Each structure stands twice: as structure tokens, then as C-alpha cells.
Amino acid sequence: MARLAVVRGVPGAAAGATPPAMPAPYATDAAASRGRRHAEPASATRSVFQRDRDRIIHCSAFRRLRYKTQVFVAPDGDHFRVRLTHSLEVAQIARSLARALQLDEDLTEALALAHDLGHPPFGHSGEDALEAAMAPWGGFDHNAQTLRIVTRLETRYPGWDGLNLSWETLEGLAKHNGPIYAPGWALAEANRDFDLDLATHAGLEAQVATLADDIAYDNHDLDDGFRAGLFEPEDVAAAVPFTAAAWAAVKARWPAAPLRRLRAELVREQIGLMATDLLAETRWRLAEAAPADAAAVRAAGRPLAGFSPAMREDVAALKRFLWDRMYRHPQVVRLRDPSKLVVANLFTALHADPAAMPADWVATTPADEPARARHVADFIAGMTDRYALKLHDRLVGPSPLPADILV
């Protein structure tokens, strides 16, 4: 109750309250940005973070998310989430949270939209395969690959490689999960080019974007699990007390509604409860820490955005359920090893013969290792599921994925 009392004393904490138009002192100030690695004239119409958001939306890597796996392999159904729809859903939740907390909405949205750019085809299965293939050359990590994409691999501008995003956006992408004390090679490379203060926490916008990612994928994976027939709300309620309470409330509110609509309402209910808890806990932490500005947020030594202890337990229980009943479900698992084999086969073929890549990739292939292997991994990481399958058919042979996936 002590936490709720403090929350009620924070401006904008009341349910339905409209936050003031002015940003909070702890918000990241676009006008005080640390700038870009390559200097550019200011825009007459957009803030630095609005330009970052727009560059992310218009880049090739963002468009390719349309055909990259979230949980179900992208060709497996038109209504399941893919990386693109997931990123848009994260951005919606993140922007709403940022508005309620009086943060910079554009920076928060940019981070949410870009957070999965580094994922290879076939989701975590593809990442596991690339990590194994790249083990002799420093490994592979999708978070670091996101930084590599926006700082090096996107080549849309004549004056520099990458998107030339602001320091704050790059910092948020690098440190959204907290300080980094031992960066891998890709992140270390990006940090050498533009020091991102890796040993501190990121600003609140990045912290909020990360939590919005949790809210989105926990609940939308649940929604996709319902659609796929892997489980029903009663199964989740039996294992997750948080869901049991939400499901009871939904059924009491809409006793005559069909099951399909009740499932959707359960997902909405849980998103709302998690967002409300996050706002209350974050306001409590902010009231306790009283950061004077964004620099004080970074120097706080701990995250200032987060779920309450009770909600963290609820979220952990929900993740355990999804792990046991969805991510390990035979319908999902049956595609894991074949997907990994597609990526592993492609790496073996292309590393042995880089000339099989498109002409612009061939022309820039380094002669020496580890740069050569990393170049091949960059190419594979950028592939969509369907492009990877087509190239596998051409270079290696028929795909090992089940035939019913390849319609």
C-alpha cells in the first residue's frame, strides 16, 4: 500500500489522467541530443528522434521483417505474428507508455521499431544456427547485429554507411537490457566508432521499449497459441494465477460472448493490467529516486522502469507456461531442427563459395578471416524465411522443412 500512496502523489498517476504536454525532467531531450557520428544539418520539420524513427521505417531491414519468423515460421499462416507485426505492436505499447510517463515518444517508438532488425530468418532457431556457425569467428548475437545493421550494413546514404542514427537511439538499442561490461565483437566495433557508455543504464525510453517488448510478445504469443489450437484460456488459467484472475474477470464481464472473442478480450485485459502495473511501479521508482534529468536516470545504478515484484512473478509464470506449452510444443519443435539446418547449410555453402552471393555482396567480400565469415553471416542474417528457403533449394537442394509448411 505504501507504493500506491506514493504513486497517487505523482502527477498524471490517476487512472485516465491526461499527462501534461511538457516532457518530464527525466525524459531524454531531443534538443540536447549528443548528435550523430556524421554531422548533418537539423531538420526544419522533425526532431532528431523523429528522423531516426523515419529512417528505421524506410530502411530495407525493416521491410524484410515482414517475412521473418516470430514463433511460427513465416509461411505457416497469414494471421500469425511475424517480426514486422510484432515490432509494430511493441511500438504501439511503448509509445502509449512513454506518453503516460511524459517521455520522448519518438525515441521510444524508434527503439521499439528497430529492436528486432538483427534477427536472422527462422527466429531463434536461425540465430542458434548462426551462433554455432560463427563460433570460430566470435559468434553471432541478434542484438549486436541490430547495431551492425544501423551503423554499417544499411547503405542508403552517399556520405556514410548505416543510417547515421542519433547517439541516444544507438545507446538504447545497445543497452536496452542493461549495462554491458563485456561486449561481443560486433557491439564492441560499434562502440569504438561512437562511444555509447556501455557500462551505464540506458535512458527511460529504452527501458520502457524493452518492457513493452515483454508485454507484447508474452500476450501476443498467447494469442497465437490460441489461434494455433495449442491450448485454451482454461489451460493457461490453471497454470498462471495472474491469467486465472484475468480470465475470471473477462468471463464475468461478458458471460454470453463466444470463446473466440473472449480469448481476444483476455489478451487485451492482460496487456492493460501489465501496462498499468508498469506505470505504477515506474512512477514509484521515479518518485523515490527523483532523477533531475536523463543523465541522472543513466547514473541511477538500477532500472527506473519496471514491473512490481508481484507482476514480475506473474510474468515469469506466464513465460514458463509459454515455454512448456508453446515453444516446446511438437507443432513448433518439429520446425526447429529443419530451420537450423537450412541456415547451417547456407552458411557452409556460402562460406565455401562467396561467389554464390549476389553481385554487390561478392564485390565486397573480404579475403581474410574473420571478416569473410562475418560478411557471409551478415548476408544470411538479412534473409527472410522465404528467401533462405529459395536459396537453399538452389545451392543445396530441397528444403528439410515439412512440405505442408512450404505452400
One Martini backbone bead per residue (centre of mass of N, CA, C, O) as a GRO file, in nm:
protein
  407
    1MET     BB    1   0.053   0.065  -0.015
    2ALA     BB    2   0.291   0.262  -0.022
    3ARG     BB    3   0.317   0.276  -0.326
    4LEU     BB    4   0.036   0.388  -0.394
    5ALA     BB    5   0.065   0.652  -0.237
    6VAL     BB    6   0.293   0.764  -0.410
    7VAL     BB    7   0.157   0.748  -0.684
    8ARG     BB    8  -0.079   0.951  -0.618
    9GLY     BB    9   0.147   1.196  -0.601
   10VAL     BB   10   0.177   1.172  -0.907
   11PRO     BB   11   0.166   1.309  -1.190
   12GLY     BB   12  -0.070   1.126  -1.384
   13ALA     BB   13  -0.163   0.862  -1.205
   14ALA     BB   14  -0.439   0.867  -1.269
   15ALA     BB   15  -0.694   0.732  -1.404
   16GLY     BB   16  -0.711   0.885  -1.719
   17ALA     BB   17  -0.495   1.076  -1.723
   18THR     BB   18  -0.353   1.367  -1.862
   19PRO     BB   19  -0.070   1.445  -1.964
   20PRO     BB   20   0.142   1.666  -1.988
   21ALA     BB   21   0.297   1.825  -2.252
   22MET     BB   22   0.540   1.830  -2.095
   23PRO     BB   23   0.821   1.701  -2.029
   24ALA     BB   24   1.001   1.536  -1.830
   25PRO     BB   25   1.307   1.574  -1.678
   26TYR     BB   26   1.383   1.253  -1.739
   27ALA     BB   27   1.373   1.298  -2.021
   28THR     BB   28   1.470   1.289  -2.337
   29ASP     BB   29   1.638   1.547  -2.513
   30ALA     BB   30   1.648   1.634  -2.837
   31ALA     BB   31   1.799   1.916  -2.810
   32ALA     BB   32   2.039   1.740  -2.632
   33SER     BB   33   2.178   1.579  -2.821
   34ARG     BB   34   2.481   1.405  -2.908
   35GLY     BB   35   2.423   1.309  -3.187
   36ARG     BB   36   2.615   1.225  -3.468
   37ARG     BB   37   2.872   1.089  -3.624
   38HIS     BB   38   2.747   1.246  -3.869
   39ALA     BB   39   2.704   1.545  -3.966
   40GLU     BB   40   2.390   1.734  -3.972
   41PRO     BB   41   2.141   1.901  -4.059
   42ALA     BB   42   1.873   2.023  -3.946
   43SER     BB   43   1.542   1.990  -3.920
   44ALA     BB   44   1.242   2.175  -3.989
   45THR     BB   45   1.018   1.922  -3.899
   46ARG     BB   46   1.219   1.739  -3.716
   47SER     BB   47   1.339   1.558  -3.492
   48VAL     BB   48   1.592   1.349  -3.425
   49PHE     BB   49   1.393   1.107  -3.351
   50GLN     BB   50   1.208   1.122  -3.595
   51ARG     BB   51   1.426   1.059  -3.800
   52ASP     BB   52   1.500   0.785  -3.691
   53ARG     BB   53   1.229   0.651  -3.727
   54ASP     BB   54   1.209   0.698  -4.036
   55ARG     BB   55   1.466   0.542  -4.115
   56ILE     BB   56   1.370   0.271  -4.013
   57ILE     BB   57   1.109   0.240  -4.182
   58HIS     BB   58   1.279   0.283  -4.470
   59CYS     BB   59   1.436   0.036  -4.438
   60SER     BB   60   1.514  -0.278  -4.546
   61ALA     BB   61   1.515  -0.437  -4.276
   62PHE     BB   62   1.222  -0.368  -4.201
   63ARG     BB   63   1.078  -0.501  -4.443
   64ARG     BB   64   1.188  -0.797  -4.388
   65LEU     BB   65   1.011  -0.861  -4.131
   66ARG     BB   66   0.761  -0.976  -4.284
   67TYR     BB   67   0.953  -1.264  -4.340
   68LYS     BB   68   0.988  -1.320  -4.023
   69THR     BB   69   1.013  -1.501  -3.751
   70GLN     BB   70   0.871  -1.550  -3.443
   71VAL     BB   71   0.743  -1.856  -3.409
   72PHE     BB   72   0.618  -1.897  -3.672
   73VAL     BB   73   0.671  -1.974  -3.969
   74ALA     BB   74   0.595  -1.752  -4.209
   75PRO     BB   75   0.434  -1.967  -4.406
   76ASP     BB   76   0.219  -2.086  -4.167
   77GLY     BB   77   0.045  -1.807  -4.168
   78ASP     BB   78  -0.130  -1.503  -4.197
   79HIS     BB   79  -0.205  -1.451  -3.864
   80PHE     BB   80   0.064  -1.464  -3.766
   81ARG     BB   81   0.329  -1.354  -3.628
   82VAL     BB   82   0.582  -1.132  -3.712
   83ARG     BB   83   0.834  -0.916  -3.686
   84LEU     BB   84   0.672  -0.675  -3.785
   85THR     BB   85   0.413  -0.692  -3.614
   86HIS     BB   86   0.557  -0.697  -3.349
   87SER     BB   87   0.696  -0.419  -3.373
   88LEU     BB   88   0.433  -0.256  -3.393
   89GLU     BB   89   0.317  -0.347  -3.118
   90VAL     BB   90   0.545  -0.240  -2.945
   91ALA     BB   91   0.522   0.057  -3.035
   92GLN     BB   92   0.239   0.107  -2.925
   93ILE     BB   93   0.297   0.049  -2.629
   94ALA     BB   94   0.543   0.232  -2.590
   95ARG     BB   95   0.410   0.501  -2.660
   96SER     BB   96   0.193   0.498  -2.440
   97LEU     BB   97   0.390   0.488  -2.202
   98ALA     BB   98   0.549   0.745  -2.269
   99ARG     BB   99   0.313   0.938  -2.245
  100ALA     BB  100   0.241   0.877  -1.945
  101LEU     BB  101   0.562   0.952  -1.859
  102GLN     BB  102   0.680   1.194  -2.031
  103LEU     BB  103   0.831   1.107  -2.277
  104ASP     BB  104   0.993   1.029  -2.564
  105GLU     BB  105   0.811   0.895  -2.816
  106ASP     BB  106   1.004   0.874  -3.061
  107LEU     BB  107   1.232   0.718  -2.930
  108THR     BB  108   1.066   0.480  -2.833
  109GLU     BB  109   0.965   0.397  -3.115
  110ALA     BB  110   1.235   0.352  -3.252
  111LEU     BB  111   1.328   0.123  -3.065
  112ALA     BB  112   1.091  -0.069  -3.119
  113LEU     BB  113   1.125  -0.092  -3.433
  114ALA     BB  114   1.449  -0.189  -3.413
  115HIS     BB  115   1.498  -0.438  -3.211
  116ASP     BB  116   1.467  -0.681  -3.464
  117LEU     BB  117   1.665  -0.643  -3.713
  118GLY     BB  118   1.888  -0.885  -3.634
  119HIS     BB  119   1.715  -1.108  -3.720
  120PRO     BB  120   1.704  -1.398  -3.850
  121PRO     BB  121   1.593  -1.651  -3.988
  122PHE     BB  122   1.384  -1.844  -3.786
  123GLY     BB  123   1.470  -1.703  -3.547
  124HIS     BB  124   1.618  -1.874  -3.291
  125SER     BB  125   1.711  -2.097  -3.477
  126GLY     BB  126   1.883  -1.921  -3.664
  127GLU     BB  127   2.064  -1.809  -3.441
  128ASP     BB  128   2.184  -2.075  -3.344
  129ALA     BB  129   2.316  -2.145  -3.616
  130LEU     BB  130   2.497  -1.890  -3.639
  131GLU     BB  131   2.645  -1.922  -3.374
  132ALA     BB  132   2.778  -2.191  -3.450
  133ALA     BB  133   2.914  -2.105  -3.721
  134MET     BB  134   3.062  -1.841  -3.565
  135ALA     BB  135   3.244  -1.945  -3.331
  136PRO     BB  136   3.540  -1.903  -3.464
  137TRP     BB  137   3.439  -1.565  -3.509
  138GLY     BB  138   3.259  -1.464  -3.232
  139GLY     BB  139   2.982  -1.502  -3.327
  140PHE     BB  140   2.620  -1.445  -3.257
  141ASP     BB  141   2.395  -1.148  -3.226
  142HIS     BB  142   2.102  -0.979  -3.266
  143ASN     BB  143   2.159  -0.717  -3.114
  144ALA     BB  144   2.430  -0.652  -3.251
  145GLN     BB  145   2.316  -0.667  -3.541
  146THR     BB  146   2.147  -0.417  -3.524
  147LEU     BB  147   2.388  -0.224  -3.503
  148ARG     BB  148   2.519  -0.313  -3.769
  149ILE     BB  149   2.293  -0.221  -3.953
  150VAL     BB  150   2.272   0.094  -3.857
  151THR     BB  151   2.606   0.141  -3.901
  152ARG     BB  152   2.669  -0.044  -4.192
  153LEU     BB  153   2.459  -0.215  -4.387
  154GLU     BB  154   2.316   0.027  -4.449
  155THR     BB  155   2.307   0.182  -4.801
  156ARG     BB  156   2.148   0.498  -4.848
  157TYR     BB  157   2.408   0.683  -4.823
  158PRO     BB  158   2.673   0.871  -4.960
  159GLY     BB  159   2.834   0.959  -4.674
  160TRP     BB  160   2.750   0.669  -4.537
  161ASP     BB  161   2.715   0.420  -4.328
  162GLY     BB  162   2.414   0.363  -4.255
  163LEU     BB  163   2.177   0.582  -4.065
  164ASN     BB  164   2.280   0.791  -3.864
  165LEU     BB  165   2.211   0.779  -3.575
  166SER     BB  166   2.162   0.861  -3.275
  167TRP     BB  167   2.300   0.817  -2.975
  168GLU     BB  168   2.034   0.739  -2.820
  169THR     BB  169   1.948   0.510  -3.008
  170LEU     BB  170   2.201   0.339  -2.991
  171GLU     BB  171   2.203   0.307  -2.687
  172GLY     BB  172   1.924   0.168  -2.661
  173LEU     BB  173   1.997  -0.079  -2.837
  174ALA     BB  174   2.243  -0.175  -2.667
  175LYS     BB  175   2.101  -0.119  -2.344
  176HIS     BB  176   1.802  -0.233  -2.292
  177ASN     BB  177   1.916  -0.469  -2.075
  178GLY     BB  178   2.164  -0.304  -1.991
  179PRO     BB  179   2.459  -0.321  -1.899
  180ILE     BB  180   2.792  -0.355  -2.066
  181TYR     BB  181   3.108  -0.526  -1.996
  182ALA     BB  182   3.121  -0.764  -2.247
  183PRO     BB  183   3.146  -0.713  -2.551
  184GLY     BB  184   3.112  -0.809  -2.844
  185TRP     BB  185   3.241  -0.753  -3.147
  186ALA     BB  186   3.006  -0.587  -3.272
  187LEU     BB  187   2.962  -0.390  -3.037
  188ALA     BB  188   3.253  -0.296  -3.007
  189GLU     BB  189   3.267  -0.170  -3.287
  190ALA     BB  190   3.041   0.039  -3.248
  191ASN     BB  191   3.172   0.172  -2.993
  192ARG     BB  192   3.432   0.275  -3.127
  193ASP     BB  193   3.283   0.476  -3.322
  194PHE     BB  194   3.055   0.528  -3.070
  195ASP     BB  195   3.034   0.608  -2.761
  196LEU     BB  196   2.784   0.435  -2.532
  197ASP     BB  197   2.820   0.380  -2.237
  198LEU     BB  198   2.790   0.061  -2.150
  199ALA     BB  199   2.809   0.079  -1.813
  200THR     BB  200   2.524   0.194  -1.838
  201HIS     BB  201   2.223   0.293  -1.834
  202ALA     BB  202   1.959   0.366  -1.997
  203GLY     BB  203   1.712   0.528  -2.081
  204LEU     BB  204   1.373   0.525  -2.038
  205GLU     BB  205   1.293   0.461  -2.327
  206ALA     BB  206   1.443   0.188  -2.340
  207GLN     BB  207   1.313   0.055  -2.096
  208VAL     BB  208   1.022   0.068  -2.206
  209ALA     BB  209   1.063  -0.086  -2.472
  210THR     BB  210   1.139  -0.354  -2.339
  211LEU     BB  211   0.871  -0.394  -2.179
  212ALA     BB  212   0.690  -0.388  -2.428
  213ASP     BB  213   0.802  -0.648  -2.543
  214ASP     BB  214   0.702  -0.830  -2.319
  215ILE     BB  215   0.403  -0.768  -2.341
  216ALA     BB  216   0.368  -0.850  -2.635
  217TYR     BB  217   0.485  -1.145  -2.655
  218ASP     BB  218   0.329  -1.281  -2.432
  219ASN     BB  219   0.035  -1.212  -2.546
  220HIS     BB  220   0.070  -1.279  -2.854
  221ASP     BB  221   0.155  -1.569  -2.816
  222LEU     BB  222  -0.103  -1.651  -2.684
  223ASP     BB  223  -0.284  -1.581  -2.925
  224ASP     BB  224  -0.141  -1.778  -3.123
  225GLY     BB  225  -0.196  -2.031  -2.956
  226PHE     BB  226  -0.497  -2.023  -2.988
  227ARG     BB  227  -0.507  -2.028  -3.300
  228ALA     BB  228  -0.335  -2.309  -3.311
  229GLY     BB  229  -0.447  -2.505  -3.073
  230LEU     BB  230  -0.251  -2.551  -2.809
  231PHE     BB  231  -0.463  -2.386  -2.628
  232GLU     BB  232  -0.651  -2.261  -2.352
  233PRO     BB  233  -0.746  -2.049  -2.112
  234GLU     BB  234  -0.780  -2.272  -1.895
  235ASP     BB  235  -0.486  -2.370  -1.908
  236VAL     BB  236  -0.355  -2.107  -1.817
  237ALA     BB  237  -0.517  -2.063  -1.552
  238ALA     BB  238  -0.406  -2.329  -1.412
  239ALA     BB  239  -0.089  -2.202  -1.417
  240VAL     BB  240  -0.184  -1.881  -1.397
  241PRO     BB  241  -0.302  -1.662  -1.173
  242PHE     BB  242  -0.323  -1.407  -1.343
  243THR     BB  243  -0.504  -1.538  -1.561
  244ALA     BB  244  -0.729  -1.637  -1.382
  245ALA     BB  245  -0.828  -1.352  -1.302
  246ALA     BB  246  -0.870  -1.240  -1.588
  247TRP     BB  247  -1.068  -1.460  -1.689
  248ALA     BB  248  -1.287  -1.413  -1.478
  249ALA     BB  249  -1.342  -1.118  -1.554
  250VAL     BB  250  -1.422  -1.164  -1.849
  251LYS     BB  251  -1.659  -1.362  -1.802
  252ALA     BB  252  -1.823  -1.171  -1.617
  253ARG     BB  253  -1.852  -0.938  -1.833
  254TRP     BB  254  -1.893  -1.182  -2.082
  255PRO     BB  255  -2.100  -1.447  -2.063
  256ALA     BB  256  -2.210  -1.457  -2.391
  257ALA     BB  257  -1.952  -1.478  -2.529
  258PRO     BB  258  -1.751  -1.596  -2.745
  259LEU     BB  259  -1.452  -1.748  -2.730
  260ARG     BB  260  -1.294  -1.581  -2.939
  261ARG     BB  261  -1.349  -1.308  -2.789
  262LEU     BB  262  -1.240  -1.386  -2.509
  263ARG     BB  263  -0.952  -1.426  -2.587
  264ALA     BB  264  -0.901  -1.135  -2.681
  265GLU     BB  265  -0.981  -1.006  -2.407
  266LEU     BB  266  -0.759  -1.136  -2.240
  267VAL     BB  267  -0.524  -1.002  -2.380
  268ARG     BB  268  -0.613  -0.713  -2.321
  269GLU     BB  269  -0.623  -0.736  -2.015
  270GLN     BB  270  -0.323  -0.806  -1.970
  271ILE     BB  271  -0.199  -0.562  -2.099
  272GLY     BB  272  -0.333  -0.356  -1.909
  273LEU     BB  273  -0.218  -0.468  -1.641
  274MET     BB  274   0.083  -0.445  -1.712
  275ALA     BB  275   0.086  -0.142  -1.777
  276THR     BB  276  -0.022  -0.037  -1.507
  277ASP     BB  277   0.202  -0.156  -1.334
  278LEU     BB  278   0.440  -0.017  -1.470
  279LEU     BB  279   0.355   0.271  -1.409
  280ALA     BB  280   0.344   0.252  -1.102
  281GLU     BB  281   0.634   0.152  -1.051
  282THR     BB  282   0.785   0.376  -1.202
  283ARG     BB  283   0.674   0.611  -1.035
  284TRP     BB  284   0.785   0.513  -0.769
  285ARG     BB  285   1.085   0.517  -0.851
  286LEU     BB  286   1.093   0.817  -0.932
  287ALA     BB  287   1.010   0.931  -0.656
  288GLU     BB  288   1.255   0.806  -0.506
  289ALA     BB  289   1.497   0.913  -0.702
  290ALA     BB  290   1.467   1.192  -0.841
  291PRO     BB  291   1.543   1.265  -1.131
  292ALA     BB  292   1.658   1.551  -1.299
  293ASP     BB  293   1.755   1.367  -1.546
  294ALA     BB  294   1.878   1.156  -1.781
  295ALA     BB  295   2.155   1.125  -1.644
  296ALA     BB  296   2.036   1.019  -1.373
  297VAL     BB  297   1.923   0.762  -1.488
  298ARG     BB  298   2.199   0.642  -1.580
  299ALA     BB  299   2.320   0.684  -1.267
  300ALA     BB  300   2.132   0.499  -1.073
  301GLY     BB  301   2.212   0.171  -1.093
  302ARG     BB  302   1.913   0.125  -1.202
  303PRO     BB  303   1.613   0.057  -1.287
  304LEU     BB  304   1.318   0.283  -1.335
  305ALA     BB  305   1.185   0.059  -1.499
  306GLY     BB  306   0.899  -0.155  -1.406
  307PHE     BB  307   0.789  -0.412  -1.233
  308SER     BB  308   0.650  -0.549  -0.994
  309PRO     BB  309   0.705  -0.812  -0.799
  310ALA     BB  310   0.434  -0.951  -0.861
  311MET     BB  311   0.448  -0.923  -1.172
  312ARG     BB  312   0.711  -1.077  -1.215
  313GLU     BB  313   0.588  -1.345  -1.127
  314ASP     BB  314   0.364  -1.355  -1.340
  315VAL     BB  315   0.546  -1.341  -1.590
  316ALA     BB  316   0.711  -1.594  -1.528
  317ALA     BB  317   0.468  -1.789  -1.540
  318LEU     BB  318   0.392  -1.729  -1.832
  319LYS     BB  319   0.662  -1.811  -1.959
  320ARG     BB  320   0.655  -2.104  -1.866
  321PHE     BB  321   0.405  -2.181  -2.019
  322LEU     BB  322   0.507  -2.109  -2.304
  323TRP     BB  323   0.747  -2.296  -2.301
  324ASP     BB  324   0.588  -2.568  -2.254
  325ARG     BB  325   0.319  -2.516  -2.461
  326MET     BB  326   0.478  -2.379  -2.719
  327TYR     BB  327   0.795  -2.386  -2.773
  328ARG     BB  328   0.760  -2.721  -2.708
  329HIS     BB  329   0.578  -2.784  -2.921
  330PRO     BB  330   0.555  -2.999  -3.180
  331GLN     BB  331   0.466  -2.780  -3.394
  332VAL     BB  332   0.735  -2.617  -3.339
  333VAL     BB  333   0.974  -2.824  -3.309
  334ARG     BB  334   0.963  -2.957  -3.601
  335LEU     BB  335   1.113  -2.677  -3.718
  336ARG     BB  336   1.385  -2.632  -3.581
  337ASP     BB  337   1.597  -2.820  -3.716
  338PRO     BB  338   1.537  -2.750  -4.013
  339SER     BB  339   1.600  -2.448  -3.984
  340LYS     BB  340   1.892  -2.479  -3.890
  341LEU     BB  341   1.985  -2.633  -4.145
  342VAL     BB  342   1.945  -2.415  -4.349
  343VAL     BB  343   2.149  -2.214  -4.226
  344ALA     BB  344   2.395  -2.402  -4.213
  345ASN     BB  345   2.407  -2.467  -4.515
  346LEU     BB  346   2.441  -2.179  -4.615
  347PHE     BB  347   2.703  -2.116  -4.474
  348THR     BB  348   2.874  -2.339  -4.597
  349ALA     BB  349   2.833  -2.261  -4.896
  350LEU     BB  350   2.915  -1.949  -4.880
  351HIS     BB  351   3.193  -1.981  -4.747
  352ALA     BB  352   3.307  -2.158  -4.981
  353ASP     BB  353   3.114  -1.963  -5.197
  354PRO     BB  354   3.072  -1.629  -5.231
  355ALA     BB  355   2.983  -1.619  -5.541
  356ALA     BB  356   2.672  -1.699  -5.466
  357MET     BB  357   2.625  -1.423  -5.424
  358PRO     BB  358   2.550  -1.135  -5.486
  359ALA     BB  359   2.730  -0.901  -5.649
  360ASP     BB  360   2.759  -0.689  -5.414
  361TRP     BB  361   2.871  -0.904  -5.215
  362VAL     BB  362   3.108  -1.008  -5.374
  363ALA     BB  363   3.260  -0.728  -5.407
  364THR     BB  364   3.281  -0.715  -5.061
  365THR     BB  365   3.458  -0.957  -5.006
  366PRO     BB  366   3.667  -1.066  -4.796
  367ALA     BB  367   3.972  -1.250  -4.772
  368ASP     BB  368   3.971  -1.253  -4.462
  369GLU     BB  369   3.989  -1.353  -4.142
  370PRO     BB  370   3.673  -1.288  -4.006
  371ALA     BB  371   3.538  -1.111  -4.232
  372ARG     BB  372   3.422  -1.325  -4.422
  373ALA     BB  373   3.225  -1.466  -4.226
  374ARG     BB  374   3.071  -1.204  -4.147
  375HIS     BB  375   2.965  -1.147  -4.428
  376VAL     BB  376   2.795  -1.402  -4.455
  377ALA     BB  377   2.625  -1.354  -4.198
  378ASP     BB  378   2.498  -1.092  -4.291
  379PHE     BB  379   2.347  -1.211  -4.530
  380ILE     BB  380   2.180  -1.423  -4.375
  381ALA     BB  381   2.049  -1.234  -4.158
  382GLY     BB  382   1.883  -1.072  -4.391
  383MET     BB  383   1.700  -1.293  -4.439
  384THR     BB  384   1.430  -1.445  -4.526
  385ASP     BB  385   1.265  -1.724  -4.514
  386ARG     BB  386   1.201  -1.752  -4.823
  387TYR     BB  387   1.484  -1.690  -4.930
  388ALA     BB  388   1.632  -1.918  -4.787
  389LEU     BB  389   1.473  -2.146  -4.927
  390LYS     BB  390   1.543  -2.075  -5.221
  391LEU     BB  391   1.854  -2.087  -5.189
  392HIS     BB  392   1.868  -2.375  -5.090
  393ASP     BB  393   1.753  -2.507  -5.342
  394ARG     BB  394   1.989  -2.401  -5.529
  395LEU     BB  395   2.258  -2.485  -5.350
  396VAL     BB  396   2.160  -2.770  -5.200
  397GLY     BB  397   1.838  -2.822  -5.188
  398PRO     BB  398   1.591  -2.945  -5.051
  399SER     BB  399   1.402  -2.876  -4.801
  400PRO     BB  400   1.368  -2.989  -4.458
  401LEU     BB  401   1.099  -2.894  -4.450
  402PRO     BB  402   0.789  -2.940  -4.436
  403ALA     BB  403   0.560  -2.940  -4.691
  404ASP     BB  404   0.319  -2.783  -4.536
  405ILE     BB  405   0.494  -2.508  -4.517
  406LEU     BB  406   0.548  -2.467  -4.854
  407VAL     BB  407   0.277  -2.308  -4.971
   0.00000   0.00000   0.00000
